[in-house]
Amino acid sequence: MSFMNDFAEKHPKAAQWIREGGLFVLFSYVVTFIKWALLTFLPALFAGMVGTAEWGWPAINVNIAGVPLVLNVIGNSAADGGLAFTLANFATIMIGEIINFPLQRNITFKSKGPVVPQILCHFAGALAVFFIMNLFTCIWNPVTGPMGFNLPDGVRNIVTTIVTGGVAMVIIFAIDKTIFSPKFMNPNYVPEETEAETK
């Protein structure tokens, strides 16, 4: 503990980044586990309500590496669960972020900023990540599946997890670091060092 205290005193900015980054990753993995647990039954639940018909937007037909596929920013092919999986995935992300937001705001970043703008920015970021990752999987799954390069499911799943999870964490961390900072939407913000110098 003395080493960490000494390090924090000598390098406060670095210590803050390490603390925030560590807590952010920890909470993100907890929320990811919760999302995974929800996705084990939500697709079947939604399939019983809306079916698994193909649904997506903008549904552009393309051919990549000799594999015909449909590009969607939102939505999935029937083979990937269709509308039921899309709704389940969206619900999972929203539930996950309802859990994630207060953890990151109150514990990781200890923010006292304006909560409504922070909620709107955080969820807008989560939606943007959802759209980007959906587009990625629309390409990745068909190209590397049985109709394409036919990679083993284990390899495909590892890459999918690393890319989608890793990219999502980097983007959301950057958003949270910005919106949970003391100067977010605070025109009167004065850094502590500057405030101390003026006294």
C-alpha positions as CSV (number, residue, x, y, z in Angstrom):
1,M,0.0,0.0,0.0
2,S,2.8,2.4,0.8
3,F,4.2,1.9,-2.8
4,M,0.8,2.8,-4.3
5,N,0.5,5.8,-2.0
6,D,4.0,7.0,-2.9
7,F,3.2,6.5,-6.6
8,A,-0.1,8.4,-6.3
9,E,1.7,11.3,-4.6
10,K,4.5,11.5,-7.2
11,H,2.3,10.8,-10.2
12,P,-1.3,11.8,-9.4
13,K,-2.5,11.9,-13.0
14,A,-1.1,8.5,-13.8
15,A,-2.5,7.0,-10.6
16,Q,-5.9,8.5,-11.5
17,W,-5.8,6.9,-14.9
18,I,-4.8,3.5,-13.5
19,R,-7.5,3.6,-10.9
20,E,-10.2,4.7,-13.3
21,G,-9.1,2.3,-16.0
22,G,-9.0,-0.6,-13.7
23,L,-12.4,0.0,-12.2
24,F,-13.8,0.7,-15.6
25,V,-12.6,-2.6,-17.0
26,L,-13.7,-4.5,-13.9
27,F,-17.3,-3.1,-14.1
28,S,-17.4,-3.6,-17.8
29,Y,-16.6,-7.3,-17.5
30,V,-19.2,-7.7,-14.8
31,V,-21.8,-6.1,-17.0
32,T,-20.6,-8.2,-20.0
33,F,-21.2,-11.3,-18.0
34,I,-24.8,-10.1,-17.1
35,K,-25.4,-9.4,-20.9
36,W,-24.2,-12.9,-21.8
37,A,-26.5,-14.4,-19.2
38,L,-29.4,-12.4,-20.6
39,L,-28.6,-13.4,-24.1
40,T,-28.9,-17.1,-23.2
41,F,-32.7,-16.8,-22.9
42,L,-33.9,-13.4,-24.3
43,P,-33.6,-14.4,-28.0
44,A,-35.9,-17.4,-27.5
45,L,-38.3,-15.2,-25.5
46,F,-38.5,-12.6,-28.3
47,A,-38.7,-15.3,-30.9
48,G,-41.9,-16.5,-29.3
49,M,-43.3,-13.0,-29.6
50,V,-42.1,-11.7,-32.9
51,G,-40.5,-14.7,-34.7
52,T,-37.1,-14.9,-36.3
53,A,-37.9,-13.3,-39.7
54,E,-35.0,-11.4,-41.3
55,W,-35.1,-7.7,-40.4
56,G,-32.5,-5.0,-40.9
57,W,-31.6,-1.6,-42.1
58,P,-30.4,-0.4,-44.6
59,A,-30.2,-4.1,-45.9
60,I,-27.6,-3.5,-48.6
61,N,-26.7,-6.7,-50.6
62,V,-23.0,-6.9,-51.2
63,N,-20.4,-9.6,-52.0
64,I,-17.2,-9.8,-49.9
65,A,-14.5,-12.4,-50.6
66,G,-17.0,-14.2,-52.8
67,V,-19.6,-14.4,-50.0
68,P,-22.9,-12.7,-50.5
69,L,-24.1,-10.9,-47.4
70,V,-26.5,-8.2,-46.3
71,L,-25.1,-5.1,-44.6
72,N,-27.1,-3.8,-41.7
73,V,-26.4,-1.1,-39.2
74,I,-29.2,-2.5,-37.2
75,G,-30.8,-5.9,-37.6
76,N,-29.8,-9.5,-38.3
77,S,-30.3,-12.1,-41.0
78,A,-32.7,-14.9,-40.3
79,A,-29.7,-17.3,-39.9
80,D,-28.4,-15.0,-37.1
81,G,-31.8,-14.8,-35.3
82,G,-33.5,-12.1,-37.3
83,L,-35.7,-9.6,-35.5
84,A,-35.9,-11.6,-32.3
85,F,-32.1,-11.5,-31.9
86,T,-31.9,-7.9,-32.8
87,L,-34.5,-7.0,-30.1
88,A,-32.9,-9.3,-27.6
89,N,-29.4,-7.8,-28.3
90,F,-30.8,-4.2,-28.0
91,A,-32.6,-5.0,-24.8
92,T,-29.5,-6.6,-23.4
93,I,-27.3,-3.6,-24.2
94,M,-29.8,-1.2,-22.6
95,I,-30.2,-3.3,-19.4
96,G,-26.4,-3.6,-19.2
97,E,-25.9,0.2,-19.5
98,I,-28.6,0.9,-16.9
99,I,-26.4,-1.1,-14.6
100,N,-23.1,0.2,-16.0
101,F,-23.9,3.9,-15.9
102,P,-24.3,4.4,-12.2
103,L,-21.3,2.2,-11.4
104,Q,-19.0,4.2,-13.7
105,R,-20.5,7.6,-12.7
106,N,-20.5,7.2,-9.0
107,I,-17.6,4.8,-8.3
108,T,-15.1,4.9,-11.1
109,F,-15.2,8.6,-11.9
110,K,-16.9,9.9,-8.8
111,S,-18.8,12.5,-10.9
112,K,-21.0,15.2,-9.4
113,G,-21.9,16.6,-12.9
114,P,-25.3,17.1,-14.5
115,V,-26.8,13.7,-14.6
116,V,-29.4,14.1,-17.4
117,P,-26.8,15.3,-20.1
118,Q,-24.5,12.5,-18.8
119,I,-27.2,9.9,-19.2
120,L,-28.0,11.1,-22.7
121,C,-24.4,11.2,-23.9
122,H,-23.6,7.8,-22.3
123,F,-26.5,6.1,-23.9
124,A,-25.9,7.8,-27.3
125,G,-22.4,6.4,-27.1
126,A,-23.7,2.9,-26.3
127,L,-26.1,3.1,-29.2
128,A,-23.3,4.2,-31.6
129,V,-21.2,1.3,-30.4
130,F,-24.1,-1.1,-30.9
131,F,-24.6,0.1,-34.5
132,I,-20.8,-0.2,-35.3
133,M,-20.6,-3.7,-33.8
134,N,-23.7,-4.8,-35.6
135,L,-22.2,-3.8,-38.9
136,F,-19.0,-5.6,-38.0
137,T,-20.8,-8.9,-37.2
138,C,-22.9,-8.6,-40.4
139,I,-19.6,-8.9,-42.3
140,W,-17.6,-11.0,-40.0
141,N,-20.0,-13.9,-39.4
142,P,-20.9,-14.7,-43.0
143,V,-17.3,-14.2,-44.4
144,T,-15.8,-16.4,-41.7
145,G,-18.6,-18.9,-41.4
146,P,-19.5,-22.0,-43.4
147,M,-20.2,-20.0,-46.6
148,G,-16.8,-18.2,-46.4
149,F,-13.5,-19.2,-44.9
150,N,-15.2,-21.7,-42.5
151,L,-13.2,-20.8,-39.5
152,P,-13.8,-22.9,-36.3
153,D,-16.5,-21.4,-34.1
154,G,-14.1,-21.1,-31.3
155,V,-11.7,-18.9,-33.3
156,R,-14.6,-16.8,-34.7
157,N,-16.0,-16.3,-31.2
158,I,-12.7,-15.2,-29.7
159,V,-12.1,-12.7,-32.5
160,T,-15.7,-11.4,-32.2
161,T,-15.4,-11.0,-28.4
162,I,-12.0,-9.2,-28.6
163,V,-13.0,-6.9,-31.4
164,T,-16.5,-6.0,-30.3
165,G,-15.7,-6.0,-26.5
166,G,-12.3,-4.2,-26.9
167,V,-13.6,-1.5,-29.3
168,A,-16.7,-1.0,-27.2
169,M,-14.7,-0.5,-24.0
170,V,-12.3,2.0,-25.6
171,I,-15.1,4.1,-27.1
172,I,-17.2,4.0,-24.0
173,F,-14.2,4.8,-21.7
174,A,-13.4,7.8,-23.9
175,I,-17.0,9.0,-23.7
176,D,-17.2,8.4,-19.9
177,K,-13.9,10.1,-19.2
178,T,-15.2,13.2,-21.0
179,I,-18.8,13.4,-19.7
180,F,-17.8,12.5,-16.1
181,S,-15.0,15.0,-15.9
182,P,-15.6,18.1,-13.6
183,K,-15.5,20.5,-16.6
184,F,-18.2,18.7,-18.5
185,M,-20.9,21.4,-19.2
186,N,-19.4,23.6,-16.4
187,P,-18.3,27.0,-17.8
188,N,-17.1,28.0,-14.3
189,Y,-14.7,25.0,-14.0
190,V,-11.3,25.9,-12.7
191,P,-8.6,23.2,-12.4
192,E,-7.5,22.6,-8.8
193,E,-3.9,23.6,-9.6
194,T,-5.0,26.9,-11.1
195,E,-7.4,27.5,-8.2
196,A,-4.5,26.9,-5.7
197,E,-2.2,29.3,-7.5
198,T,-4.7,32.1,-7.4
199,K,-5.2,31.9,-3.6
